[in-house]
Every structure is written in structure tokens, then in C-alpha cells.
Amino acid sequence: MYTKLFSVISVTFLLGACGKVDPNLVTRPAGSKAFEGDRVELVKEGKALWNDTSLSTKGIACQGCHVNGAQFKKYFAQAYPHPVDMAKSMAGLTSIDAEQMVQFCMIVPMKAEPLPWDSEKLAALTAYIEDEEQARFKAKGM
């Protein structure tokens, strides 16, 4: 109980009293480099991570919010960067790229720390979203 309460307090502090997200938490720091690897392998790893509940302090996986394209808005059919309502309302970002969206989701719905900017996990989830989830969304004509 105490641990859960502490976690809620920590997330509340991280997001601020008004549910705002510091845009610096989801924006790649200047001079940092993304993990580079084989795109096909990254997409495979990203698919596994998409379904991995251990990424979240809430015990949910990315797919838990996005089953059959749920929670994706019409902008998701557009190439990144594009507008995302949640990122605009909570962080003031008028446009966001896939990598930033992964970080945003880690912080807000998943209630976890952002992934390290040079991590294979961040690169893998980004590749999976761009290559698989967006393609599936577009194919459904959503």
C-alpha cells in the first residue's frame, strides 16, 4: 500500500499538479544519439515490447491502450512528426515524432520513467510503431 501510494505521489509530482508534462522529458536532448541497429530486428523487438507489461508501473502494455487501433486519432495515419492532442494539451507540443510519442506514453498512461534516449528499447518501439502499427492503422482506413 505504501509503495503504491509513493508511486502515485511520484507520478503526480512528475506530471505536476495540473497534469502537465515537461516537454523536455519527451524531447531528445541536443547531442544525444539514438541506438542504431538492424531495422528488421528492431521491429521484431518492438513488437515484443509493445506487448510487454513490465514497461509500465501500472502493469499494462502499449497494446493495452491500442487494441485494434484504439486511442489512435486520425493524425496517426500521417507520417511523423504530426499533431497529437494529448501531447499538445499536456506538454504544449504542436507536433511530435514517434520517438517522442513513445516517451510521452511511458510517462503518462504507463506511469513509468522515460526510456534512455540511446536505448535499444526506445529505438525498437519507435521502429515498430512507424513500420507496423501505423501501417495497420492506415490499412484499416481509420
GIQUI-V579604 format. One record per run of one state. SS is the DSSP state (~ for helix, > for strand, _ for the rest). FROM is the first residue (numbers start at 0). TO is the last residue. If there is no record, write none. Layout:
BEGIN
ss={SS;SS}
from={FROM;FROM}
to={TO;TO}
END
This chain:
BEGIN
ss={_;~;_;~;_;~;_;~;_;~;_;~;_;~;_;>;_;~;_;>;_;~;_;~;_}
from={0;1;15;22;25;38;50;52;55;61;65;66;69;73;77;81;82;84;91;95;96;97;107;119;139}
to={0;14;21;24;37;49;51;54;60;64;65;68;72;76;80;81;83;90;94;95;96;106;118;138;141}
END
